[in-house]
Structure formats: C-alpha cells, structure tokens
Amino acid sequence: MSGDILIGEHVRTLDGRFRLSLPPDFVSTLAAGGSGLVLAKERPGCLSLWPASTWKPRLDAAIAVLRSKLGAGVWSTHTTGLQELGRLLSTRHHPVRLAGRVRLVIPEGFRGFLGVAAGGDLLVVGAAVCVELWQPEAFAGFIAAEMPRFGPRLEELIG
C-alpha cells in the first residue's frame, strides 16, 4: 500500500445483489499496489477491505506461528484451541475483485456477519490502513464506546 492513509466516512446502499459502490479515492489508495483485495470479517457488523499485499503477510505470519507451535508440541494438549483458530483463519477472509473498478459484491458468507439486508444502508469508513464496511447501528455502538478514548490516543500518537 502507498503511504496514503484512508480517512473519511460515506453512506452507501447495498443493491439487490449485495453490491455497493466504493468511494473512488478509497479504491485508488487500496489498489495502488496492484495486488488485489481481501475482504475480512472484523467484528459482528463490520467487514474490512485490505490490499492483498498488506493482508497476505499478516496471514502468513499467523500461520507460521501456528505451524511453529504445532511443530514444537505446544498445541498437543490444546487441540480445541488449534481447531478454533484454524476455523477462524479459514472463514475470516476472502479475496474479492471490484467490478467496474469501484463496485464490490459482498460474498454470501459475509452478508449475515455484516448484518445489512439488500437495499439497506451501510457506512464505508476509512480506517487508516484499510476500508471498513459497517452496519450503522454497530458503528454507532463502536464509536460511542471508543470516542472517549480518542483524545488521549491521539495525544499519545502525536506526542
């Protein structure tokens, strides 16, 4: 991804086939690396869209840690935990393509997690390193919980 950060909030409507048009400035930043895009489940009511060149190293690192721990016998008594992580790694992300350079189709397995019906509105939010797609009530709850910490976080970041 380029040095640009993704900032902004846009309201979009899912059409009858679960497609939405992304803001062109978000698309140009996400697509700058030319590596494709990955849609990921973040939290109920929220999906994130990443450049594949950013997402793949994160995924590869997580898999490498699991392999290392499995090889070292760390997971020998924690099979259930390993299965849970494996399930989440398997279902959490999906490569996607944009139609017409700005239109995203929400894959079937991601629609219920997002919680926005066809014809419903959602928020497209720049989250600095990725674009997030939010069910409006879930975003309102997230912002209400996080906004009190915004000032101190910003102050810590910029010193």
C-alpha positions as CSV (number, residue, x, y, z in Angstrom):
1,M,0.0,0.0,0.0
2,S,1.2,3.5,-0.7
3,G,2.0,6.0,2.1
4,D,-1.6,7.4,1.9
5,I,-3.9,6.8,4.7
6,L,-7.6,6.1,4.3
7,I,-9.8,8.6,6.2
8,G,-13.4,9.5,5.7
9,E,-17.0,8.2,6.2
10,H,-19.5,7.6,3.4
11,V,-23.1,6.2,3.4
12,R,-23.7,3.7,0.7
13,T,-26.7,1.4,-0.1
14,L,-26.4,-2.3,-0.9
15,D,-28.3,-3.0,-4.1
16,G,-30.5,-6.1,-4.5
17,R,-27.4,-8.2,-5.4
18,F,-25.4,-7.1,-2.4
19,R,-23.2,-4.7,-4.4
20,L,-22.1,-1.3,-3.3
21,S,-20.0,1.4,-4.9
22,L,-16.9,2.4,-3.0
23,P,-15.6,5.9,-2.9
24,P,-13.1,6.3,-5.8
25,D,-10.4,7.8,-3.5
26,F,-10.6,4.8,-1.3
27,V,-10.3,2.5,-4.3
28,S,-7.3,4.3,-5.7
29,T,-5.4,4.0,-2.4
30,L,-6.4,0.3,-1.8
31,A,-5.5,-0.6,-5.4
32,A,-2.2,1.3,-5.6
33,G,-0.1,-1.9,-5.0
34,G,-2.0,-3.8,-7.8
35,S,-2.1,-7.0,-5.7
36,G,-5.8,-7.5,-5.5
37,L,-8.1,-7.1,-2.5
38,V,-9.1,-9.1,0.5
39,L,-12.4,-8.8,2.4
40,A,-12.1,-9.8,6.1
41,K,-14.6,-10.2,9.0
42,E,-13.6,-7.8,11.8
43,R,-16.4,-7.9,14.3
44,P,-20.1,-8.5,14.1
45,G,-21.5,-5.7,11.9
46,C,-18.1,-4.9,10.4
47,L,-16.1,-6.1,7.4
48,S,-12.7,-4.7,6.3
49,L,-11.2,-4.4,2.8
50,W,-7.4,-4.7,2.5
51,P,-4.9,-4.7,-0.2
52,A,-3.8,-8.3,-0.6
53,S,-0.2,-7.2,-0.4
54,T,-0.9,-6.0,3.2
55,W,-3.2,-8.8,4.2
56,K,-1.1,-11.8,3.0
57,P,2.0,-11.1,5.1
58,R,-0.3,-10.8,8.2
59,L,-2.0,-14.1,7.4
60,D,1.3,-15.8,6.5
61,A,2.8,-14.7,9.8
62,A,-0.2,-16.1,11.8
63,I,0.0,-19.4,10.0
64,A,3.8,-19.6,10.6
65,V,3.4,-19.0,14.3
66,L,0.7,-21.8,14.5
67,R,2.9,-24.2,12.5
68,S,5.9,-23.4,14.8
69,K,3.9,-24.0,17.9
70,L,2.4,-27.2,16.5
71,G,5.8,-28.4,15.5
72,A,7.2,-27.7,19.0
73,G,4.3,-29.7,20.6
74,V,2.8,-26.6,22.2
75,W,-0.6,-27.4,20.9
76,S,-0.5,-31.2,21.8
77,T,-2.9,-30.7,24.7
78,H,-4.8,-27.8,23.2
79,T,-6.4,-29.3,20.1
80,T,-9.7,-27.5,20.6
81,G,-7.9,-24.1,20.6
82,L,-6.0,-25.0,17.5
83,Q,-9.2,-26.1,15.8
84,E,-10.9,-22.8,16.8
85,L,-8.0,-20.7,15.4
86,G,-8.0,-22.8,12.2
87,R,-11.7,-22.3,11.7
88,L,-11.4,-18.6,12.2
89,L,-8.4,-18.4,9.8
90,S,-10.4,-20.4,7.3
91,T,-13.6,-18.3,7.4
92,R,-12.3,-14.8,8.2
93,H,-11.2,-13.6,4.8
94,H,-12.0,-13.9,1.1
95,P,-10.2,-12.5,-2.0
96,V,-12.5,-10.1,-3.9
97,R,-12.5,-8.2,-7.1
98,L,-14.1,-4.9,-7.9
99,A,-16.5,-4.7,-10.8
100,G,-16.2,-1.6,-12.9
101,R,-13.2,-0.5,-10.7
102,V,-15.4,0.7,-7.8
103,R,-18.2,-1.8,-7.2
104,L,-17.8,-4.5,-4.5
105,V,-20.0,-7.6,-4.2
106,I,-20.4,-8.8,-0.6
107,P,-19.8,-12.6,-0.7
108,E,-22.6,-14.7,0.6
109,G,-20.8,-16.0,3.7
110,F,-20.1,-12.4,4.7
111,R,-23.6,-10.9,4.4
112,G,-25.0,-12.2,7.6
113,F,-21.9,-11.2,9.5
114,L,-22.3,-7.7,8.2
115,G,-25.9,-7.6,9.1
116,V,-27.2,-5.3,6.3
117,A,-30.0,-6.5,4.1
118,A,-30.2,-5.9,0.4
119,G,-31.5,-2.4,-0.1
120,G,-30.1,-1.3,3.3
121,D,-27.6,1.4,4.1
122,L,-24.1,0.8,5.4
123,L,-21.2,3.0,6.3
124,V,-17.9,2.9,4.4
125,V,-15.2,4.2,6.8
126,G,-11.5,4.8,6.2
127,A,-9.6,3.1,9.0
128,A,-6.2,4.4,8.1
129,V,-4.8,1.1,6.7
130,C,-8.0,-0.4,5.4
131,V,-11.6,0.4,4.5
132,E,-14.3,-0.8,6.9
133,L,-17.9,-1.6,5.9
134,W,-20.2,-1.1,8.9
135,Q,-23.8,-1.9,9.8
136,P,-24.9,1.6,11.0
137,E,-26.0,0.6,14.5
138,A,-22.9,-1.5,15.1
139,F,-20.8,1.5,14.1
140,A,-22.7,3.9,16.4
141,G,-22.1,1.5,19.3
142,F,-18.4,1.2,18.5
143,I,-18.0,4.9,18.2
144,A,-19.9,5.6,21.4
145,A,-17.6,3.2,23.2
146,E,-14.3,4.4,21.6
147,M,-14.8,8.2,21.3
148,P,-14.0,8.9,25.0
149,R,-10.5,7.4,24.4
150,F,-9.9,9.3,21.1
151,G,-8.3,12.4,22.6
152,P,-5.8,10.5,24.8
153,R,-4.9,8.1,22.0
154,L,-4.3,11.0,19.5
155,E,-2.2,12.9,22.1
156,E,-0.1,9.7,22.7
157,L,0.4,9.2,19.0
158,I,1.4,12.8,18.1
159,G,3.1,13.5,21.4
